[in-house]
Amino acid sequence: MTDSAASCHELLLRLAGRLPDRQLWRFRDWLAAGALDALARTLPLTMLRDRLGITDQESVLLRAALLDAGADLGMLNSLPWVDEIADVGYTFTPESPEWANKGDSVAVVLGAVLGGRPEVLDVRESWRRHRSGQGPAIRVVLVTATADHARLTGELQRVLRALGSYEPCVEVLPDGGELTPYHEAALAASQPLLPGLPTYRRQLIGR
């Protein structure tokens, strides 16, 4: 993965829970396919239209990811800045509040897809609800991996879409990478999706 692609993957991780799922999964699919030029044209425009505030660090990532791919510098400079992203308005639970069947096809298929891959350290799931209580519970698949993060994200999204999740939430986290509040909350309320993997526990601050 190139430096630009790695920066873009980190940026899209930071936008989880802030961009709508229908946009985020598509941007990640483009990144997995190497379409940085399409991201350079579309991602800044989407962020500007949604009035999405970014931190200083996210601004650096945005430029590192997309400037060389043709992003408009004036548009990047027009994005509003915020000091920090503390809360994205979701709560997480280890199990779906709407569905108690644990023997579902997602775990079976992901086990077949990910089994034997040394770069995959951990696979967990959490269920996300909007804090208002409105809308369905959404499965969030959380993968910790040592390499191929963007490619793995795209692959797993396509698997979940084939299983009926049309706006899949797949978070492939670099081992030892900085966690956003969104990912901290999701991991804190998660359970192993593939118990057969070697035991791995990410050390969260405060846990």
Residue frames as qw, qx, qy, qz and C-alpha x, y, z in Angstrom:
[[0.000, 0.890, 0.456, 0.000, 0.00, 0.00, 0.00],
 [0.403, 0.506, -0.023, 0.762, 1.40, 3.39, -1.00],
 [0.204, -0.160, -0.454, 0.853, 1.85, 6.23, 1.48],
 [0.323, -0.076, -0.162, -0.929, -1.10, 8.07, -0.10],
 [0.641, -0.249, -0.629, -0.363, -3.32, 4.99, 0.20],
 [0.500, -0.235, -0.688, 0.471, -2.26, 4.45, 3.82],
 [0.000, -0.079, -0.253, 0.964, -3.07, 8.08, 4.65],
 [0.486, -0.133, -0.364, -0.784, -6.44, 7.74, 2.92],
 [0.615, -0.267, -0.741, -0.035, -7.26, 4.55, 4.82],
 [0.320, -0.227, -0.575, 0.718, -6.44, 6.26, 8.13],
 [0.193, 0.000, -0.011, -0.981, -8.54, 9.26, 7.13],
 [0.586, -0.200, -0.534, -0.576, -11.52, 7.07, 6.26],
 [0.514, -0.270, -0.750, 0.318, -11.15, 5.29, 9.60],
 [0.129, -0.178, -0.380, 0.899, -11.38, 8.67, 11.29],
 [0.362, -0.022, -0.223, -0.905, -14.54, 9.48, 9.34],
 [0.358, -0.259, -0.892, -0.094, -16.36, 6.35, 10.55],
 [0.208, -0.597, -0.676, 0.379, -19.56, 7.37, 12.28],
 [0.026, -0.572, -0.056, 0.818, -19.30, 10.87, 10.81],
 [0.305, 0.230, -0.564, -0.732, -19.90, 10.17, 7.14],
 [0.834, 0.065, 0.164, -0.522, -23.07, 8.19, 6.28],
 [0.673, -0.176, 0.710, 0.105, -22.44, 4.46, 5.83],
 [0.725, 0.585, 0.364, 0.010, -23.70, 4.61, 2.23],
 [0.334, 0.907, -0.250, 0.055, -20.86, 7.00, 1.36],
 [0.363, -0.707, 0.606, -0.025, -18.12, 5.60, 3.56],
 [0.797, -0.037, 0.597, 0.086, -18.29, 2.03, 2.29],
 [0.688, 0.694, 0.180, 0.112, -18.16, 3.28, -1.32],
 [0.089, 0.916, -0.385, 0.073, -15.12, 5.46, -0.66],
 [0.546, -0.494, 0.677, 0.002, -13.38, 2.50, 0.94],
 [0.833, 0.307, 0.456, 0.064, -14.27, 0.32, -2.03],
 [0.492, 0.859, -0.089, 0.108, -12.69, 2.86, -4.38],
 [0.201, -0.807, 0.553, -0.060, -9.57, 2.97, -2.21],
 [0.754, -0.185, 0.630, 0.024, -9.28, -0.83, -2.26],
 [0.759, 0.531, 0.344, 0.153, -9.46, -0.66, -6.06],
 [0.566, -0.154, 0.187, 0.788, -6.73, 1.99, -6.19],
 [0.194, 0.714, 0.452, 0.498, -9.06, 4.74, -7.42],
 [0.365, -0.466, -0.280, 0.756, -7.44, 7.62, -5.55],
 [0.060, 0.090, 0.325, 0.940, -8.29, 9.96, -8.42],
 [0.355, -0.544, -0.616, -0.445, -12.00, 9.32, -7.90],
 [0.520, -0.603, -0.478, 0.371, -11.59, 9.89, -4.17],
 [0.337, -0.187, -0.010, 0.922, -9.67, 13.10, -4.81],
 [0.124, -0.290, -0.424, -0.849, -12.60, 14.45, -6.83],
 [0.514, -0.491, -0.564, -0.421, -15.43, 13.23, -4.63],
 [0.583, -0.403, -0.580, 0.402, -14.39, 12.95, -0.97],
 [0.210, -0.137, -0.219, 0.943, -13.55, 16.65, -0.35],
 [0.298, -0.241, -0.355, -0.853, -16.76, 17.71, -2.09],
 [0.604, -0.437, -0.648, -0.156, -18.80, 15.32, 0.06],
 [0.495, -0.336, -0.490, 0.635, -17.13, 16.54, 3.25],
 [0.046, -0.007, 0.002, 0.999, -17.71, 20.16, 2.27],
 [0.421, -0.329, -0.502, -0.680, -21.35, 19.56, 1.35],
 [0.661, -0.471, -0.584, 0.009, -21.95, 17.76, 4.67],
 [0.161, -0.843, 0.220, -0.464, -20.11, 20.55, 6.55],
 [0.923, -0.255, -0.225, 0.181, -17.87, 17.95, 8.12],
 [0.168, -0.919, 0.339, -0.113, -15.36, 19.55, 10.47],
 [0.896, 0.179, -0.295, 0.279, -11.84, 18.13, 10.51],
 [0.609, -0.735, 0.089, 0.285, -8.98, 18.29, 12.99],
 [0.053, 0.836, -0.483, -0.256, -5.46, 19.49, 12.20],
 [0.414, -0.295, 0.847, 0.158, -4.27, 15.89, 11.95],
 [0.611, 0.462, 0.642, -0.034, -7.10, 14.99, 9.59],
 [0.358, 0.897, -0.062, -0.252, -6.25, 17.97, 7.41],
 [0.133, -0.643, 0.713, 0.245, -2.67, 16.68, 7.12],
 [0.519, 0.050, 0.851, 0.060, -3.96, 13.21, 6.22],
 [0.553, 0.707, 0.386, -0.214, -6.34, 14.64, 3.62],
 [0.257, 0.868, -0.334, -0.262, -3.56, 16.48, 1.85],
 [0.259, -0.463, 0.833, 0.156, -1.15, 13.54, 2.04],
 [0.570, 0.222, 0.789, -0.057, -3.81, 11.22, 0.64],
 [0.494, 0.668, 0.556, -0.004, -5.37, 13.25, -2.14],
 [0.063, 0.851, -0.153, -0.498, -3.36, 16.27, -3.26],
 [0.162, -0.412, 0.754, 0.486, -1.08, 14.27, -5.55],
 [0.312, 0.316, 0.884, 0.147, -4.16, 12.50, -6.93],
 [0.078, 0.383, 0.483, 0.784, -5.66, 15.78, -8.11],
 [0.218, -0.720, -0.611, 0.246, -7.70, 17.13, -5.19],
 [0.136, 0.790, 0.149, 0.579, -8.57, 20.82, -5.37],
 [0.434, -0.018, -0.490, 0.756, -6.47, 22.67, -2.80],
 [0.220, -0.268, 0.037, -0.937, -9.00, 25.49, -2.51],
 [0.735, -0.342, -0.390, -0.437, -11.70, 22.98, -1.63],
 [0.718, -0.162, -0.561, 0.379, -9.46, 21.33, 0.98],
 [0.226, 0.095, -0.327, 0.913, -8.75, 24.74, 2.52],
 [0.410, -0.335, -0.174, -0.830, -12.50, 25.45, 2.69],
 [0.661, -0.328, -0.674, -0.028, -13.22, 22.55, 5.04],
 [0.401, -0.790, 0.124, -0.447, -14.08, 23.77, 8.56],
 [0.453, 0.276, -0.736, 0.420, -11.67, 22.89, 11.35],
 [0.699, -0.636, -0.115, -0.306, -12.51, 21.65, 14.84],
 [0.182, -0.710, 0.628, -0.261, -10.26, 21.13, 17.85],
 [0.143, -0.187, 0.966, -0.106, -11.28, 17.52, 18.46],
 [0.644, -0.124, -0.516, -0.550, -13.86, 14.85, 17.66],
 [0.200, -0.284, 0.763, -0.545, -15.18, 13.62, 20.97],
 [0.458, 0.236, 0.767, -0.382, -18.59, 12.09, 20.33],
 [0.144, 0.072, -0.661, -0.733, -20.35, 10.87, 17.20],
 [0.575, -0.024, 0.092, -0.813, -23.73, 10.11, 18.75],
 [0.767, 0.040, -0.576, -0.279, -23.79, 6.30, 18.80],
 [0.603, -0.462, 0.573, -0.307, -24.00, 3.60, 21.44],
 [0.524, 0.342, -0.761, -0.173, -22.67, 0.05, 21.02],
 [0.793, -0.299, 0.395, -0.355, -23.63, -3.35, 22.40],
 [0.248, -0.372, 0.872, 0.198, -21.95, -6.77, 22.04],
 [0.241, 0.285, 0.914, 0.159, -25.12, -8.37, 20.67],
 [0.145, -0.299, -0.440, -0.834, -27.88, -7.11, 18.48],
 [0.284, 0.098, 0.574, -0.762, -30.81, -5.84, 20.58],
 [0.664, 0.284, -0.055, -0.690, -33.09, -6.98, 17.77],
 [0.863, 0.285, -0.376, -0.183, -31.71, -10.40, 16.89],
 [0.587, -0.613, 0.503, -0.167, -30.32, -13.07, 19.22],
 [0.977, 0.179, 0.107, 0.051, -29.27, -15.81, 16.77],
 [0.300, -0.770, 0.482, 0.292, -25.48, -16.11, 17.07],
 [0.636, -0.048, 0.706, 0.308, -25.14, -18.89, 14.53],
 [0.492, 0.783, 0.114, -0.363, -25.46, -16.57, 11.56],
 [0.851, 0.424, 0.159, 0.267, -23.83, -16.90, 8.16],
 [0.169, 0.937, -0.244, 0.184, -21.54, -13.87, 8.58],
 [0.498, -0.657, 0.564, -0.040, -19.31, -15.60, 11.14],
 [0.870, 0.079, 0.473, 0.114, -19.19, -18.77, 9.04],
 [0.656, 0.702, 0.116, 0.252, -18.25, -16.98, 5.82],
 [0.006, 0.923, -0.337, 0.185, -15.75, -14.63, 7.45],
 [0.711, -0.470, 0.523, 0.030, -14.14, -17.60, 9.13],
 [0.844, 0.293, 0.379, 0.241, -13.65, -19.21, 5.72],
 [0.428, 0.862, 0.002, 0.270, -12.35, -15.98, 4.16],
 [0.095, -0.881, 0.369, -0.280, -9.96, -14.99, 6.96],
 [0.903, -0.364, 0.227, 0.021, -8.80, -18.33, 8.29],
 [0.865, 0.024, 0.205, 0.458, -5.08, -18.89, 7.97],
 [0.357, 0.802, 0.014, 0.479, -4.16, -15.27, 7.19],
 [0.644, -0.216, -0.375, 0.630, -1.20, -14.32, 9.38],
 [0.129, 0.283, -0.022, 0.950, -1.82, -10.58, 8.98],
 [0.520, -0.540, -0.285, -0.597, -5.24, -10.88, 10.67],
 [0.164, 0.228, -0.747, 0.603, -4.85, -10.73, 14.46],
 [0.147, 0.297, 0.736, -0.590, -8.40, -10.29, 15.68],
 [0.219, -0.299, -0.577, -0.728, -11.96, -10.21, 14.33],
 [0.016, 0.316, 0.715, -0.624, -14.73, -8.83, 16.52],
 [0.084, -0.532, -0.571, -0.620, -18.23, -7.45, 16.15],
 [0.002, 0.304, 0.508, -0.806, -20.29, -4.81, 17.84],
 [0.095, 0.641, 0.700, 0.299, -23.81, -3.53, 17.22],
 [0.158, -0.047, -0.069, 0.984, -24.32, 0.18, 16.75],
 [0.000, -0.754, -0.654, -0.066, -27.42, 2.20, 17.52],
 [0.096, 0.581, 0.025, 0.808, -28.02, 5.91, 17.21],
 [0.137, -0.036, -0.654, 0.743, -28.15, 7.45, 20.66],
 [0.454, -0.037, 0.006, -0.890, -31.67, 8.68, 19.92],
 [0.507, 0.068, 0.816, -0.268, -32.79, 5.04, 19.66],
 [0.669, 0.577, 0.074, -0.462, -34.10, 5.59, 16.15],
 [0.536, 0.587, -0.563, -0.226, -33.22, 3.27, 13.30],
 [0.977, -0.068, -0.200, -0.039, -32.07, -0.36, 13.26],
 [0.616, -0.629, 0.423, 0.212, -29.04, -1.85, 14.98],
 [0.632, 0.704, -0.319, -0.055, -26.08, -2.01, 12.59],
 [0.929, -0.225, 0.090, 0.280, -23.38, -4.68, 12.75],
 [0.144, 0.904, -0.403, -0.001, -19.85, -3.27, 12.88],
 [0.968, 0.021, -0.066, 0.243, -17.08, -5.75, 12.02],
 [0.174, -0.919, 0.354, -0.009, -13.78, -4.82, 13.67],
 [0.945, 0.176, -0.078, 0.265, -10.61, -6.40, 12.30],
 [0.303, -0.854, 0.372, 0.201, -7.12, -5.81, 13.67],
 [0.901, 0.355, 0.104, 0.225, -4.46, -6.52, 11.07],
 [0.552, -0.552, 0.243, 0.577, -0.76, -5.92, 10.50],
 [0.162, -0.250, 0.561, 0.773, -0.90, -5.26, 6.72],
 [0.027, -0.240, -0.773, -0.587, -3.10, -4.78, 3.62],
 [0.115, 0.370, 0.616, -0.686, -5.65, -2.71, 5.53],
 [0.408, 0.394, -0.101, -0.817, -7.33, -0.97, 2.59],
 [0.416, 0.164, -0.788, -0.423, -7.42, -4.09, 0.42],
 [0.144, -0.173, -0.939, 0.260, -8.79, -6.18, 3.29],
 [0.265, 0.363, 0.399, -0.799, -11.48, -3.59, 3.99],
 [0.485, 0.326, -0.364, -0.725, -12.66, -3.72, 0.39],
 [0.353, 0.071, -0.918, -0.167, -12.64, -7.51, 0.32],
 [0.041, -0.260, -0.855, 0.447, -14.67, -7.87, 3.52],
 [0.355, 0.359, 0.153, -0.850, -17.14, -5.19, 2.43],
 [0.498, 0.224, -0.594, -0.591, -17.82, -7.14, -0.75],
 [0.257, -0.077, -0.957, 0.111, -18.33, -10.32, 1.28],
 [0.109, 0.341, 0.650, -0.670, -20.84, -8.63, 3.57],
 [0.430, 0.340, -0.142, -0.824, -22.69, -7.10, 0.64],
 [0.431, 0.102, -0.821, -0.360, -22.97, -10.56, -0.92],
 [0.213, -0.235, -0.895, 0.313, -24.53, -11.68, 2.37],
 [0.130, -0.733, -0.628, -0.224, -27.14, -8.91, 2.24],
 [0.328, -0.730, -0.202, 0.564, -25.52, -5.98, 4.07],
 [0.516, 0.707, 0.303, 0.378, -25.76, -3.27, 1.43],
 [0.050, 0.888, -0.218, 0.402, -24.00, -0.59, 3.49],
 [0.871, -0.202, -0.361, 0.266, -21.40, -2.72, 5.31],
 [0.250, -0.906, 0.267, -0.211, -19.53, -1.33, 8.29],
 [0.932, 0.003, -0.139, 0.334, -16.04, -2.85, 8.24],
 [0.148, -0.944, 0.280, -0.094, -13.29, -1.25, 10.33],
 [0.909, 0.119, -0.184, 0.355, -9.83, -2.69, 9.61],
 [0.319, -0.934, 0.153, -0.045, -7.56, -1.26, 12.29],
 [0.554, 0.557, -0.537, 0.308, -3.76, -1.25, 12.13],
 [0.793, -0.378, -0.397, 0.266, -2.20, -3.12, 15.02],
 [0.527, -0.343, -0.211, 0.749, -1.08, -0.54, 17.58],
 [0.145, 0.442, 0.295, 0.834, -2.65, 2.37, 15.72],
 [0.112, 0.056, 0.386, -0.914, -4.37, 5.30, 17.38],
 [0.000, -0.489, -0.869, -0.074, -8.05, 4.70, 18.01],
 [0.187, -0.381, -0.166, -0.890, -10.81, 7.22, 17.45],
 [0.393, -0.074, 0.565, -0.722, -13.55, 7.61, 20.11],
 [0.798, 0.176, -0.176, -0.550, -15.86, 5.75, 17.70],
 [0.720, 0.248, -0.648, 0.008, -13.55, 2.73, 17.51],
 [0.041, 0.254, -0.756, 0.602, -12.77, 2.79, 21.22],
 [0.593, -0.013, 0.356, -0.722, -16.49, 2.61, 22.00],
 [0.837, 0.231, -0.316, -0.383, -17.11, -0.11, 19.41],
 [0.546, 0.298, -0.752, 0.218, -14.22, -2.27, 20.66],
 [0.160, -0.236, 0.673, -0.683, -15.15, -1.78, 24.30],
 [0.687, 0.106, 0.375, -0.614, -18.61, -3.22, 23.58],
 [0.627, 0.403, -0.552, -0.373, -17.48, -5.95, 21.16],
 [0.816, -0.242, 0.512, -0.117, -17.25, -9.71, 21.27],
 [0.224, -0.351, 0.790, 0.449, -15.11, -12.13, 19.23],
 [0.722, 0.393, -0.085, -0.563, -16.66, -12.96, 15.88],
 [0.812, 0.324, -0.485, -0.017, -14.16, -15.72, 15.08],
 [0.668, -0.663, 0.301, -0.154, -13.28, -17.40, 18.39],
 [0.968, 0.072, 0.096, 0.221, -10.97, -19.81, 16.57],
 [0.428, 0.760, -0.249, 0.421, -8.35, -17.12, 15.98],
 [0.588, -0.036, -0.511, 0.626, -5.43, -16.98, 18.41],
 [0.312, -0.816, -0.425, 0.237, -6.32, -14.94, 21.45],
 [0.372, 0.270, 0.044, 0.887, -5.60, -11.28, 20.90],
 [0.205, -0.829, -0.475, 0.212, -6.61, -8.33, 23.04],
 [0.295, 0.615, 0.021, 0.731, -6.06, -4.73, 22.02],
 [0.404, -0.391, -0.501, 0.658, -5.06, -2.72, 25.05],
 [0.000, -0.785, -0.354, -0.508, -7.46, 0.20, 25.32],
 [0.116, 0.321, -0.392, 0.854, -6.70, 3.23, 27.44],
 [0.473, -0.262, 0.291, -0.789, -8.56, 2.88, 30.68],
 [0.902, -0.068, -0.258, -0.339, -9.36, -0.82, 30.30]]
